[in-house]
Amino acid sequence: MKVYYVNRNPQPETGDNEVHVEGCYWLDKISPEHKEHLGIFLNCHSAVAEAKNRGYYNADGCKYCSPACHRS
């Protein structure tokens, strides 16, 4: 199980709110006020679903730490 966060700021190119695993290089680049703790999940699919439930309808997995949930 891993700890997941969502970036509150949509990606400029896609409009996606990326979901990251705690410890991801890219998550560490996001300022604390721009990331929201989602919780602990078995996989990125559950974390992305939680982000969508919280209103981040364009939630997408990070290409690097959650590649199984990343849309190309």
Phi and psi restraints in degrees (range 20) as a CNS / XPLOR table:
assign (resid 1 and name C) (resid 2 and name N)
       (resid 2 and name CA) (resid 2 and name C) 1.0 -131.6 20.0 2
assign (resid 2 and name N) (resid 2 and name CA)
       (resid 2 and name C) (resid 3 and name N) 1.0 158.9 20.0 2
assign (resid 2 and name C) (resid 3 and name N)
       (resid 3 and name CA) (resid 3 and name C) 1.0 -93.7 20.0 2
assign (resid 3 and name N) (resid 3 and name CA)
       (resid 3 and name C) (resid 4 and name N) 1.0 132.1 20.0 2
assign (resid 3 and name C) (resid 4 and name N)
       (resid 4 and name CA) (resid 4 and name C) 1.0 -120.9 20.0 2
assign (resid 4 and name N) (resid 4 and name CA)
       (resid 4 and name C) (resid 5 and name N) 1.0 150.9 20.0 2
assign (resid 4 and name C) (resid 5 and name N)
       (resid 5 and name CA) (resid 5 and name C) 1.0 -134.7 20.0 2
assign (resid 5 and name N) (resid 5 and name CA)
       (resid 5 and name C) (resid 6 and name N) 1.0 156.7 20.0 2
assign (resid 5 and name C) (resid 6 and name N)
       (resid 6 and name CA) (resid 6 and name C) 1.0 -118.3 20.0 2
assign (resid 6 and name N) (resid 6 and name CA)
       (resid 6 and name C) (resid 7 and name N) 1.0 141.0 20.0 2
assign (resid 6 and name C) (resid 7 and name N)
       (resid 7 and name CA) (resid 7 and name C) 1.0 -79.6 20.0 2
assign (resid 7 and name N) (resid 7 and name CA)
       (resid 7 and name C) (resid 8 and name N) 1.0 119.7 20.0 2
assign (resid 7 and name C) (resid 8 and name N)
       (resid 8 and name CA) (resid 8 and name C) 1.0 -67.8 20.0 2
assign (resid 8 and name N) (resid 8 and name CA)
       (resid 8 and name C) (resid 9 and name N) 1.0 -23.7 20.0 2
assign (resid 8 and name C) (resid 9 and name N)
       (resid 9 and name CA) (resid 9 and name C) 1.0 -90.9 20.0 2
assign (resid 9 and name N) (resid 9 and name CA)
       (resid 9 and name C) (resid 10 and name N) 1.0 121.7 20.0 2
assign (resid 9 and name C) (resid 10 and name N)
       (resid 10 and name CA) (resid 10 and name C) 1.0 -64.4 20.0 2
assign (resid 10 and name N) (resid 10 and name CA)
       (resid 10 and name C) (resid 11 and name N) 1.0 149.6 20.0 2
assign (resid 10 and name C) (resid 11 and name N)
       (resid 11 and name CA) (resid 11 and name C) 1.0 -66.5 20.0 2
assign (resid 11 and name N) (resid 11 and name CA)
       (resid 11 and name C) (resid 12 and name N) 1.0 134.3 20.0 2
assign (resid 11 and name C) (resid 12 and name N)
       (resid 12 and name CA) (resid 12 and name C) 1.0 -60.9 20.0 2
assign (resid 12 and name N) (resid 12 and name CA)
       (resid 12 and name C) (resid 13 and name N) 1.0 -36.3 20.0 2
assign (resid 12 and name C) (resid 13 and name N)
       (resid 13 and name CA) (resid 13 and name C) 1.0 -75.6 20.0 2
assign (resid 13 and name N) (resid 13 and name CA)
       (resid 13 and name C) (resid 14 and name N) 1.0 -36.7 20.0 2
assign (resid 13 and name C) (resid 14 and name N)
       (resid 14 and name CA) (resid 14 and name C) 1.0 -116.3 20.0 2
assign (resid 14 and name N) (resid 14 and name CA)
       (resid 14 and name C) (resid 15 and name N) 1.0 -22.5 20.0 2
assign (resid 14 and name C) (resid 15 and name N)
       (resid 15 and name CA) (resid 15 and name C) 1.0 81.9 20.0 2
assign (resid 15 and name N) (resid 15 and name CA)
       (resid 15 and name C) (resid 16 and name N) 1.0 4.9 20.0 2
assign (resid 15 and name C) (resid 16 and name N)
       (resid 16 and name CA) (resid 16 and name C) 1.0 -79.8 20.0 2
assign (resid 16 and name N) (resid 16 and name CA)
       (resid 16 and name C) (resid 17 and name N) 1.0 144.0 20.0 2
assign (resid 16 and name C) (resid 17 and name N)
       (resid 17 and name CA) (resid 17 and name C) 1.0 -96.8 20.0 2
assign (resid 17 and name N) (resid 17 and name CA)
       (resid 17 and name C) (resid 18 and name N) 1.0 110.2 20.0 2
assign (resid 17 and name C) (resid 18 and name N)
       (resid 18 and name CA) (resid 18 and name C) 1.0 -79.0 20.0 2
assign (resid 18 and name N) (resid 18 and name CA)
       (resid 18 and name C) (resid 19 and name N) 1.0 139.9 20.0 2
assign (resid 18 and name C) (resid 19 and name N)
       (resid 19 and name CA) (resid 19 and name C) 1.0 -100.8 20.0 2
assign (resid 19 and name N) (resid 19 and name CA)
       (resid 19 and name C) (resid 20 and name N) 1.0 129.6 20.0 2
assign (resid 19 and name C) (resid 20 and name N)
       (resid 20 and name CA) (resid 20 and name C) 1.0 -124.0 20.0 2
assign (resid 20 and name N) (resid 20 and name CA)
       (resid 20 and name C) (resid 21 and name N) 1.0 154.6 20.0 2
assign (resid 20 and name C) (resid 21 and name N)
       (resid 21 and name CA) (resid 21 and name C) 1.0 -88.8 20.0 2
assign (resid 21 and name N) (resid 21 and name CA)
       (resid 21 and name C) (resid 22 and name N) 1.0 141.3 20.0 2
assign (resid 21 and name C) (resid 22 and name N)
       (resid 22 and name CA) (resid 22 and name C) 1.0 -54.0 20.0 2
assign (resid 22 and name N) (resid 22 and name CA)
       (resid 22 and name C) (resid 23 and name N) 1.0 132.5 20.0 2
assign (resid 22 and name C) (resid 23 and name N)
       (resid 23 and name CA) (resid 23 and name C) 1.0 97.2 20.0 2
assign (resid 23 and name N) (resid 23 and name CA)
       (resid 23 and name C) (resid 24 and name N) 1.0 -7.7 20.0 2
assign (resid 23 and name C) (resid 24 and name N)
       (resid 24 and name CA) (resid 24 and name C) 1.0 -64.3 20.0 2
assign (resid 24 and name N) (resid 24 and name CA)
       (resid 24 and name C) (resid 25 and name N) 1.0 137.0 20.0 2
assign (resid 24 and name C) (resid 25 and name N)
       (resid 25 and name CA) (resid 25 and name C) 1.0 -53.4 20.0 2
assign (resid 25 and name N) (resid 25 and name CA)
       (resid 25 and name C) (resid 26 and name N) 1.0 -44.2 20.0 2
assign (resid 25 and name C) (resid 26 and name N)
       (resid 26 and name CA) (resid 26 and name C) 1.0 -73.0 20.0 2
assign (resid 26 and name N) (resid 26 and name CA)
       (resid 26 and name C) (resid 27 and name N) 1.0 -32.0 20.0 2
assign (resid 26 and name C) (resid 27 and name N)
       (resid 27 and name CA) (resid 27 and name C) 1.0 -64.8 20.0 2
assign (resid 27 and name N) (resid 27 and name CA)
       (resid 27 and name C) (resid 28 and name N) 1.0 -39.1 20.0 2
assign (resid 27 and name C) (resid 28 and name N)
       (resid 28 and name CA) (resid 28 and name C) 1.0 -65.6 20.0 2
assign (resid 28 and name N) (resid 28 and name CA)
       (resid 28 and name C) (resid 29 and name N) 1.0 -18.8 20.0 2
assign (resid 28 and name C) (resid 29 and name N)
       (resid 29 and name CA) (resid 29 and name C) 1.0 -82.6 20.0 2
assign (resid 29 and name N) (resid 29 and name CA)
       (resid 29 and name C) (resid 30 and name N) 1.0 -12.2 20.0 2
assign (resid 29 and name C) (resid 30 and name N)
       (resid 30 and name CA) (resid 30 and name C) 1.0 -89.1 20.0 2
assign (resid 30 and name N) (resid 30 and name CA)
       (resid 30 and name C) (resid 31 and name N) 1.0 131.9 20.0 2
assign (resid 30 and name C) (resid 31 and name N)
       (resid 31 and name CA) (resid 31 and name C) 1.0 -66.5 20.0 2
assign (resid 31 and name N) (resid 31 and name CA)
       (resid 31 and name C) (resid 32 and name N) 1.0 149.6 20.0 2
assign (resid 31 and name C) (resid 32 and name N)
       (resid 32 and name CA) (resid 32 and name C) 1.0 -52.9 20.0 2
assign (resid 32 and name N) (resid 32 and name CA)
       (resid 32 and name C) (resid 33 and name N) 1.0 -36.6 20.0 2
assign (resid 32 and name C) (resid 33 and name N)
       (resid 33 and name CA) (resid 33 and name C) 1.0 -73.2 20.0 2
assign (resid 33 and name N) (resid 33 and name CA)
       (resid 33 and name C) (resid 34 and name N) 1.0 -10.0 20.0 2
assign (resid 33 and name C) (resid 34 and name N)
       (resid 34 and name CA) (resid 34 and name C) 1.0 -106.5 20.0 2
assign (resid 34 and name N) (resid 34 and name CA)
       (resid 34 and name C) (resid 35 and name N) 1.0 8.3 20.0 2
assign (resid 34 and name C) (resid 35 and name N)
       (resid 35 and name CA) (resid 35 and name C) 1.0 -125.5 20.0 2
assign (resid 35 and name N) (resid 35 and name CA)
       (resid 35 and name C) (resid 36 and name N) 1.0 142.0 20.0 2
assign (resid 35 and name C) (resid 36 and name N)
       (resid 36 and name CA) (resid 36 and name C) 1.0 -119.6 20.0 2
assign (resid 36 and name N) (resid 36 and name CA)
       (resid 36 and name C) (resid 37 and name N) 1.0 128.5 20.0 2
assign (resid 36 and name C) (resid 37 and name N)
       (resid 37 and name CA) (resid 37 and name C) 1.0 -69.0 20.0 2
assign (resid 37 and name N) (resid 37 and name CA)
       (resid 37 and name C) (resid 38 and name N) 1.0 125.7 20.0 2
assign (resid 37 and name C) (resid 38 and name N)
       (resid 38 and name CA) (resid 38 and name C) 1.0 -95.3 20.0 2
assign (resid 38 and name N) (resid 38 and name CA)
       (resid 38 and name C) (resid 39 and name N) 1.0 -34.5 20.0 2
assign (resid 38 and name C) (resid 39 and name N)
       (resid 39 and name CA) (resid 39 and name C) 1.0 131.3 20.0 2
assign (resid 39 and name N) (resid 39 and name CA)
       (resid 39 and name C) (resid 40 and name N) 1.0 -166.4 20.0 2
assign (resid 39 and name C) (resid 40 and name N)
       (resid 40 and name CA) (resid 40 and name C) 1.0 -106.8 20.0 2
assign (resid 40 and name N) (resid 40 and name CA)
       (resid 40 and name C) (resid 41 and name N) 1.0 128.4 20.0 2
assign (resid 40 and name C) (resid 41 and name N)
       (resid 41 and name CA) (resid 41 and name C) 1.0 -136.1 20.0 2
assign (resid 41 and name N) (resid 41 and name CA)
       (resid 41 and name C) (resid 42 and name N) 1.0 158.0 20.0 2
assign (resid 41 and name C) (resid 42 and name N)
       (resid 42 and name CA) (resid 42 and name C) 1.0 -71.2 20.0 2
assign (resid 42 and name N) (resid 42 and name CA)
       (resid 42 and name C) (resid 43 and name N) 1.0 -29.6 20.0 2
assign (resid 42 and name C) (resid 43 and name N)
       (resid 43 and name CA) (resid 43 and name C) 1.0 -155.9 20.0 2
assign (resid 43 and name N) (resid 43 and name CA)
       (resid 43 and name C) (resid 44 and name N) 1.0 170.1 20.0 2
assign (resid 43 and name C) (resid 44 and name N)
       (resid 44 and name CA) (resid 44 and name C) 1.0 -68.5 20.0 2
assign (resid 44 and name N) (resid 44 and name CA)
       (resid 44 and name C) (resid 45 and name N) 1.0 -27.1 20.0 2
assign (resid 44 and name C) (resid 45 and name N)
       (resid 45 and name CA) (resid 45 and name C) 1.0 -61.5 20.0 2
assign (resid 45 and name N) (resid 45 and name CA)
       (resid 45 and name C) (resid 46 and name N) 1.0 -42.7 20.0 2
assign (resid 45 and name C) (resid 46 and name N)
       (resid 46 and name CA) (resid 46 and name C) 1.0 -67.4 20.0 2
assign (resid 46 and name N) (resid 46 and name CA)
       (resid 46 and name C) (resid 47 and name N) 1.0 -38.1 20.0 2
assign (resid 46 and name C) (resid 47 and name N)
       (resid 47 and name CA) (resid 47 and name C) 1.0 -67.1 20.0 2
assign (resid 47 and name N) (resid 47 and name CA)
       (resid 47 and name C) (resid 48 and name N) 1.0 -42.4 20.0 2
assign (resid 47 and name C) (resid 48 and name N)
       (resid 48 and name CA) (resid 48 and name C) 1.0 -64.3 20.0 2
assign (resid 48 and name N) (resid 48 and name CA)
       (resid 48 and name C) (resid 49 and name N) 1.0 -40.5 20.0 2
assign (resid 48 and name C) (resid 49 and name N)
       (resid 49 and name CA) (resid 49 and name C) 1.0 -61.3 20.0 2
assign (resid 49 and name N) (resid 49 and name CA)
       (resid 49 and name C) (resid 50 and name N) 1.0 -40.7 20.0 2
assign (resid 49 and name C) (resid 50 and name N)
       (resid 50 and name CA) (resid 50 and name C) 1.0 -64.6 20.0 2
assign (resid 50 and name N) (resid 50 and name CA)
       (resid 50 and name C) (resid 51 and name N) 1.0 -41.9 20.0 2
assign (resid 50 and name C) (resid 51 and name N)
       (resid 51 and name CA) (resid 51 and name C) 1.0 -59.8 20.0 2
assign (resid 51 and name N) (resid 51 and name CA)
       (resid 51 and name C) (resid 52 and name N) 1.0 -42.4 20.0 2
assign (resid 51 and name C) (resid 52 and name N)
       (resid 52 and name CA) (resid 52 and name C) 1.0 -64.9 20.0 2
assign (resid 52 and name N) (resid 52 and name CA)
       (resid 52 and name C) (resid 53 and name N) 1.0 -38.4 20.0 2
assign (resid 52 and name C) (resid 53 and name N)
       (resid 53 and name CA) (resid 53 and name C) 1.0 -62.8 20.0 2
assign (resid 53 and name N) (resid 53 and name CA)
       (resid 53 and name C) (resid 54 and name N) 1.0 -27.0 20.0 2
assign (resid 53 and name C) (resid 54 and name N)
       (resid 54 and name CA) (resid 54 and name C) 1.0 -88.7 20.0 2
assign (resid 54 and name N) (resid 54 and name CA)
       (resid 54 and name C) (resid 55 and name N) 1.0 4.0 20.0 2
assign (resid 54 and name C) (resid 55 and name N)
       (resid 55 and name CA) (resid 55 and name C) 1.0 103.6 20.0 2
assign (resid 55 and name N) (resid 55 and name CA)
       (resid 55 and name C) (resid 56 and name N) 1.0 0.8 20.0 2
assign (resid 55 and name C) (resid 56 and name N)
       (resid 56 and name CA) (resid 56 and name C) 1.0 -90.0 20.0 2
assign (resid 56 and name N) (resid 56 and name CA)
       (resid 56 and name C) (resid 57 and name N) 1.0 74.3 20.0 2
assign (resid 56 and name C) (resid 57 and name N)
       (resid 57 and name CA) (resid 57 and name C) 1.0 -64.7 20.0 2
assign (resid 57 and name N) (resid 57 and name CA)
       (resid 57 and name C) (resid 58 and name N) 1.0 -21.0 20.0 2
assign (resid 57 and name C) (resid 58 and name N)
       (resid 58 and name CA) (resid 58 and name C) 1.0 -101.2 20.0 2
assign (resid 58 and name N) (resid 58 and name CA)
       (resid 58 and name C) (resid 59 and name N) 1.0 26.4 20.0 2
assign (resid 58 and name C) (resid 59 and name N)
       (resid 59 and name CA) (resid 59 and name C) 1.0 -61.3 20.0 2
assign (resid 59 and name N) (resid 59 and name CA)
       (resid 59 and name C) (resid 60 and name N) 1.0 142.2 20.0 2
assign (resid 59 and name C) (resid 60 and name N)
       (resid 60 and name CA) (resid 60 and name C) 1.0 -149.6 20.0 2
assign (resid 60 and name N) (resid 60 and name CA)
       (resid 60 and name C) (resid 61 and name N) 1.0 146.6 20.0 2
assign (resid 60 and name C) (resid 61 and name N)
       (resid 61 and name CA) (resid 61 and name C) 1.0 -73.4 20.0 2
assign (resid 61 and name N) (resid 61 and name CA)
       (resid 61 and name C) (resid 62 and name N) 1.0 146.0 20.0 2
assign (resid 61 and name C) (resid 62 and name N)
       (resid 62 and name CA) (resid 62 and name C) 1.0 -62.3 20.0 2
assign (resid 62 and name N) (resid 62 and name CA)
       (resid 62 and name C) (resid 63 and name N) 1.0 136.6 20.0 2
assign (resid 62 and name C) (resid 63 and name N)
       (resid 63 and name CA) (resid 63 and name C) 1.0 -59.2 20.0 2
assign (resid 63 and name N) (resid 63 and name CA)
       (resid 63 and name C) (resid 64 and name N) 1.0 -28.8 20.0 2
assign (resid 63 and name C) (resid 64 and name N)
       (resid 64 and name CA) (resid 64 and name C) 1.0 -97.2 20.0 2
assign (resid 64 and name N) (resid 64 and name CA)
       (resid 64 and name C) (resid 65 and name N) 1.0 -43.4 20.0 2
assign (resid 64 and name C) (resid 65 and name N)
       (resid 65 and name CA) (resid 65 and name C) 1.0 -102.6 20.0 2
assign (resid 65 and name N) (resid 65 and name CA)
       (resid 65 and name C) (resid 66 and name N) 1.0 -14.3 20.0 2
assign (resid 65 and name C) (resid 66 and name N)
       (resid 66 and name CA) (resid 66 and name C) 1.0 -137.4 20.0 2
assign (resid 66 and name N) (resid 66 and name CA)
       (resid 66 and name C) (resid 67 and name N) 1.0 54.5 20.0 2
assign (resid 66 and name C) (resid 67 and name N)
       (resid 67 and name CA) (resid 67 and name C) 1.0 -61.9 20.0 2
assign (resid 67 and name N) (resid 67 and name CA)
       (resid 67 and name C) (resid 68 and name N) 1.0 -27.6 20.0 2
assign (resid 67 and name C) (resid 68 and name N)
       (resid 68 and name CA) (resid 68 and name C) 1.0 -65.9 20.0 2
assign (resid 68 and name N) (resid 68 and name CA)
       (resid 68 and name C) (resid 69 and name N) 1.0 -19.6 20.0 2
assign (resid 68 and name C) (resid 69 and name N)
       (resid 69 and name CA) (resid 69 and name C) 1.0 -111.1 20.0 2
assign (resid 69 and name N) (resid 69 and name CA)
       (resid 69 and name C) (resid 70 and name N) 1.0 7.7 20.0 2
assign (resid 69 and name C) (resid 70 and name N)
       (resid 70 and name CA) (resid 70 and name C) 1.0 -88.2 20.0 2
assign (resid 70 and name N) (resid 70 and name CA)
       (resid 70 and name C) (resid 71 and name N) 1.0 127.4 20.0 2
assign (resid 70 and name C) (resid 71 and name N)
       (resid 71 and name CA) (resid 71 and name C) 1.0 -90.5 20.0 2
assign (resid 71 and name N) (resid 71 and name CA)
       (resid 71 and name C) (resid 72 and name N) 1.0 135.6 20.0 2
